[in-house]
Structures are given as structure tokens and as C-alpha cells.
Amino acid sequence: MRLLVKVARMYHERGMRQPEIAAHLNMSQPRVSRLLKEAVDRGVVRTVVVSPEGVHAELEDALVERYGLRDAVVVEVEGAGLDVIPALAAATAAYLDATLKGGDVIGVSSWSATLLESVKVMRAKTPSVAEKVVQMIGGSGSPEVQLHATRLTSRLAELTGARPVFAPSAALVGSRELHDLLSREPAMAEAMQAWSCLTLAVLGIGTLEPSPLLRRSGNAISPADQRQLEELGAVGDVCARYFDEDGSPVDAPFNDRIIGIDPDRLRAVERRIGVAGGLNKVAAIRGAARGGWINILITDVEVARDLLAD
């Protein structure tokens, strides 16, 4: 036991390497390695992970367990509402930087202010880590804000070395007939075909109240549709696909007029990263997680605590 403690202190406290310890104590390196393992097994050495301030590993683990997620990232923010966007954007950029491995076909929801901010702070990857970046919902809108949707897709493609694939249509069109007609256009058909090949989806999570960016784009639902969604029990949406508090799809009156990825195809994507924060979005985020619309969540600490409190 005395030898066990001596070897453990030389390695862990004095920072000596195993070959140095072996030479100093005149023993073989494999024996030093065995003694170090035994020190752990007997409790002589105990590993304690101390999370630095602003890192919420316990909350992340609890979210993964509670909602059956693949991963979770919880960030420290100050304020609420739009104030959470910079922190969420930075966390999203860091997460993509760490997890993009190569060959991905990435889908993005076009009208997310947080995702737009994330590509502004994301570092370029070399060599290429993606084949395509695809809009998952129509990216056309009013001229003063359509640039945002285009910039999100093109900039993410540039950063990852991918080819951008745009969805050149409004997200919500006037009739089912127009939806069918636009779906046969070559450029739109290419995007729709690419939806079946997605390996990663990066998603904003919306509430019934349209975001300022979505409202300005002209793709927001009407007040009448919003009231009908409330009556149906809808709490939020992903790519204009609305769901209730349990995450079940809602039969919205405009479903057949949406130019966007359908629910089954979206939930078949291997990694679905939902990026959203602010207490006004708790119900929408909870529904998205419960319904399997997302399996990776990036959110703020207040939302995380609220999601775990119910």
C-alpha cells in the first residue's frame, strides 16, 4: 500500500511520467501502470470533475435523460427574449465546429435569426466537412429580408466547403395547386430531393407568435390561422410544421400549402439540432423534444431548469 501511494503521488501530484517513475523506483513500466490502476480501484486515487463557472454539465445530462436526447448544450446568458441570441449563436457555432466530421448533407431552416448569427461567428473548416447545405423550407420572401435566408445558406456552405442548395419559393404559398406547381420546378425539385439525403438538420424552434424576422419576410401565418392553431392546441413549430405540447403534429389548415420538409422526413434525419432559448419558448422547446422533432438541444440555463422542473 505504501508503494501504491508513492507511485500515485509521483504520477498525479509531481507530474512524473511512467517511464521516469519506473527508472526512479527501479521497476518495470508495466508494473507502474498496474499500480496506478490499482490505486484507482482501491480508492487511493479518486477523479473529481469540477465544472468551471458557466458550464452546466449536470443540467445537460439531466435533459438528455429526461427527454431521450442524443446531446444537449446549456449556455449561460443574461437577460431574456432576443438577448439570448448571441450566446446561443456562439454555442451553435462551437458545436458545429466540433461535430462536423465530413460528408454531411446539412439542412437549415431559413428564417432563424439565431442561426444567422451563428454563421457570423463560426470558423471556416478545412478541408471540406459537408457535401451540401440545403434549405429545408422556402427561402423567398420580402426583398428587404430575403437576403437573410440566402446568406444563412450560402455562408454555412462556404464555411463547410459545401454546395448550397436553395429552396426558391415562399415558405407558405397561396394554394395547394401553386404548391404542386412550384414543387415541379427543377430548382425546387432539387431541394426537395436533397431532403431525403440529410444527415444533419439545424433548426430554429418557433412559437405561435411569429418572430420579427419571419414576420418581415412575409412568410408568417395570418392572425386567423394563429387563432385556429391555438384552438387545436399547437404550442410551436419547426420549419412551419406545428405540434402540440406532447409534440404530436397538428392538422394546421395550411399544411398543404407549405413548401418545406415534411414531418416524417425531418424526424428521419440522424442528427436534429434544435437551437432556441428564452422562457417564452419553453412550451415549444418541450414539445419539440417530446415529439422527436429534435434530438440535440442548444438552449439557455433558465429554459433548461424550466424544462426539468415539470
C-alpha positions in Angstrom: 0.0 0.0 0.0 2.9 2.3 0.8 4.3 1.7 -2.7 0.9 2.2 -4.2 0.6 5.7 -2.6 4.2 6.6 -3.5 3.6 5.8 -7.2 0.3 7.6 -7.3 1.7 10.7 -5.7 4.7 10.8 -8.1 2.3 10.5 -11.1 -0.6 12.7 -10.0 1.0 15.2 -7.7 4.5 15.6 -9.1 3.6 15.1 -12.7 6.2 12.4 -13.4 5.8 10.2 -16.4 5.5 6.5 -16.0 9.0 5.8 -17.5 10.5 8.3 -15.1 8.8 6.6 -12.1 9.9 3.1 -13.3 13.5 4.3 -13.5 13.4 6.1 -10.2 12.0 3.1 -8.3 13.9 0.5 -10.4 10.8 -1.3 -11.6 9.2 -2.0 -15.0 6.9 0.4 -16.6 4.1 -2.2 -16.9 4.3 -2.6 -13.2 3.9 1.2 -12.7 0.9 1.1 -14.9 -0.7 -1.7 -12.9 0.0 0.1 -9.6 -1.7 3.2 -10.9 -4.7 1.2 -12.0 -4.8 -0.5 -8.6 -4.6 2.9 -6.9 -7.9 3.9 -8.7 -9.5 0.5 -8.0 -8.7 0.8 -4.2 -9.9 4.4 -3.9 -6.4 5.7 -3.3 -6.9 8.0 -6.3 -10.3 9.5 -6.9 -11.1 11.5 -10.0 -13.3 14.5 -9.5 -14.5 16.6 -12.4 -15.2 20.2 -11.4 -17.2 22.2 -13.9 -16.0 25.8 -14.3 -18.4 28.6 -14.0 -20.8 28.8 -16.9 -20.6 25.1 -17.8 -23.7 23.2 -16.9 -22.9 19.6 -17.4 -25.4 18.3 -14.9 -28.2 20.1 -16.5 -27.2 18.8 -19.9 -27.1 15.2 -18.7 -30.5 15.6 -17.0 -32.0 17.0 -20.2 -30.6 14.1 -22.2 -32.1 11.6 -19.7 -35.4 13.3 -19.3 -36.2 13.8 -23.0 -34.3 11.0 -24.6 -32.0 13.4 -26.4 -28.8 12.5 -28.1 -27.0 15.5 -26.7 -27.7 18.9 -25.0 -25.8 22.1 -24.7 -26.8 24.6 -22.0 -25.3 28.1 -22.1 -25.2 31.0 -19.6 -26.9 34.1 -20.7 -28.0 37.4 -19.3 -31.4 38.8 -20.0 -34.3 37.2 -21.9 -36.0 37.3 -25.3 -33.7 38.4 -28.1 -30.9 38.9 -25.5 -30.3 35.1 -25.7 -29.4 35.1 -29.4 -25.7 35.9 -29.2 -24.9 33.2 -26.6 -27.0 30.6 -28.4 -25.4 31.6 -31.7 -21.8 31.2 -30.3 -22.7 27.8 -28.8 -24.2 26.6 -32.1 -21.1 27.7 -34.0 -18.8 25.9 -31.5 -21.0 22.8 -31.6 -20.9 22.5 -35.4 -17.2 23.3 -35.4 -16.6 20.3 -33.0 -19.0 17.8 -34.5 -18.9 18.2 -38.3 -16.7 15.3 -39.5 -17.1 15.3 -43.2 -19.5 14.2 -45.9 -22.6 15.7 -44.2 -25.6 16.9 -46.0 -26.8 19.7 -43.8 -30.4 21.1 -43.7 -31.1 24.5 -42.3 -34.4 26.3 -41.5 -34.3 29.5 -43.5 -35.9 32.0 -41.1 -33.9 31.8 -37.9 -32.2 34.9 -36.5 -30.1 32.7 -34.2 -28.8 30.5 -36.9 -28.0 33.6 -39.0 -25.9 34.9 -36.1 -24.2 31.6 -35.6 -22.7 31.6 -39.1 -21.4 35.1 -38.5 -19.2 33.7 -35.7 -18.4 30.2 -37.0 -14.9 29.4 -38.2 -14.2 28.1 -41.7 -13.4 24.4 -41.8 -10.7 22.9 -43.9 -10.8 20.5 -45.6 -14.5 20.3 -46.5 -16.7 18.8 -43.9 -20.0 18.8 -45.8 -21.3 18.0 -49.3 -24.4 20.2 -49.4 -26.2 22.8 -47.3 -29.9 22.7 -48.1 -32.7 25.0 -47.3 -35.5 22.9 -45.6 -38.2 25.5 -46.1 -38.9 28.1 -48.8 -36.4 30.8 -48.5 -38.1 33.5 -50.6 -39.7 36.5 -49.0 -39.9 40.2 -49.0 -36.8 41.7 -50.6 -35.5 43.6 -47.5 -35.1 40.3 -45.5 -34.8 37.6 -48.2 -31.1 38.3 -48.1 -31.0 36.8 -44.6 -32.2 33.4 -45.7 -29.9 33.3 -48.7 -27.0 34.5 -46.6 -27.5 31.8 -44.0 -27.4 29.0 -46.5 -24.6 30.4 -48.7 -22.4 31.4 -45.7 -22.8 28.0 -44.0 -22.0 26.3 -47.3 -18.9 28.5 -47.7 -17.7 27.7 -44.1 -18.1 24.0 -44.5 -16.8 23.7 -48.1 -20.3 22.5 -49.3 -22.5 23.3 -52.2 -25.6 25.4 -51.3 -29.0 24.2 -52.4 -31.7 26.9 -52.2 -35.5 26.4 -52.0 -36.6 29.2 -54.4 -40.1 29.7 -53.1 -42.1 31.3 -50.3 -42.5 29.1 -47.3 -46.2 29.4 -47.4 -47.9 29.7 -50.8 -51.5 30.8 -51.7 -53.0 27.4 -52.7 -52.4 23.7 -53.0 -52.3 24.0 -56.8 -49.5 26.5 -56.6 -47.6 24.3 -54.1 -47.8 21.4 -56.6 -46.8 23.6 -59.5 -43.7 25.0 -57.7 -42.7 21.5 -56.5 -42.2 20.5 -60.1 -39.8 23.4 -60.9 -36.3 22.0 -61.4 -34.6 24.1 -58.7 -37.3 23.4 -56.1 -37.4 19.7 -57.1 -33.6 19.5 -56.5 -34.0 20.9 -52.9 -36.9 18.5 -52.2 -34.9 15.6 -53.4 -32.0 16.6 -51.2 -34.3 16.5 -48.1 -34.2 12.7 -48.3 -30.4 12.7 -48.0 -29.9 14.9 -45.0 -27.6 13.7 -42.3 -27.9 16.8 -40.1 -30.6 19.4 -39.6 -30.0 22.7 -37.9 -33.4 24.0 -36.7 -34.9 27.1 -35.1 -37.9 26.4 -32.9 -40.8 28.8 -33.2 -43.8 29.8 -31.1 -47.3 30.7 -32.4 -46.2 34.3 -32.3 -44.0 34.8 -35.4 -40.5 36.1 -34.9 -39.7 39.6 -36.1 -37.6 38.2 -39.0 -40.3 35.8 -40.1 -43.0 38.5 -39.9 -40.9 40.8 -42.0 -40.3 38.1 -44.6 -44.0 37.7 -45.4 -43.9 34.0 -44.6 -45.7 34.3 -41.2 -49.1 32.7 -40.6 -52.1 35.0 -40.5 -53.8 36.0 -37.3 -56.8 33.9 -38.2 -54.5 30.8 -38.7 -52.8 31.6 -35.4 -56.2 31.6 -33.6 -57.1 28.3 -35.2 -53.8 26.7 -34.2 -54.4 27.8 -30.6 -57.8 26.1 -30.7 -56.0 22.9 -32.0 -53.6 23.0 -29.1 -50.5 24.0 -31.0 -47.6 25.4 -29.0 -44.8 25.7 -31.5 -43.3 24.8 -34.9 -40.2 23.5 -36.6 -40.0 24.5 -40.3 -43.7 25.7 -40.2 -44.8 22.2 -39.0 -46.8 22.8 -35.9 -47.2 20.5 -32.9 -48.9 20.4 -29.6 -47.4 20.2 -26.1 -46.7 16.5 -26.5 -45.0 17.0 -29.8 -47.8 15.5 -31.9 -48.3 17.1 -35.3 -51.2 19.5 -35.5 -53.5 19.4 -38.6 -53.0 23.0 -39.5 -55.3 24.5 -42.2 -52.3 25.4 -44.3 -50.3 22.2 -44.2 -50.8 21.5 -47.9 -49.6 25.0 -48.8 -46.2 24.7 -47.0 -43.1 24.5 -49.2 -40.9 22.7 -46.7 -39.7 19.3 -45.4 -42.5 17.1 -44.2 -42.6 15.8 -40.6 -41.7 12.2 -41.3 -38.7 13.0 -43.4 -37.5 15.6 -40.9 -37.7 13.2 -38.0 -35.8 10.5 -40.0 -32.7 12.8 -40.1 -30.0 11.2 -37.9 -29.0 14.4 -36.0 -31.6 17.1 -35.5 -30.2 20.2 -33.6 -32.8 22.5 -32.1 -31.5 25.9 -31.2 -33.8 28.1 -29.1 -33.9 29.9 -25.8 -35.9 32.4 -23.8 -38.7 31.5 -21.3 -41.3 32.4 -23.9 -40.2 29.3 -25.9 -40.3 26.7 -23.1 -43.6 25.1 -24.3 -42.4 25.0 -27.9 -39.0 23.5 -27.0 -40.6 20.9 -24.7 -43.0 19.9 -27.4 -40.2 19.7 -30.0 -38.1 17.4 -27.7 -41.1 15.2 -26.7 -42.2 14.7 -30.3 -38.7 13.8 -31.6 -38.6 16.9 -33.8 -35.1 17.4 -32.4 -32.7 15.1 -30.7 -30.0 17.6 -29.8 -30.9 20.8 -27.9 -28.9 24.0 -27.6 -30.6 26.3 -25.1 -30.0 28.6 -22.1 -29.8 27.7 -18.5 -33.2 29.2 -17.4 -35.0 27.3 -20.1 -33.1 24.1 -19.1 -34.2 24.4 -15.5 -37.8 25.1 -16.5 -37.8 22.0 -18.8 -36.6 19.9 -15.9 -39.0 21.4 -13.3 -42.3 20.0 -14.7 
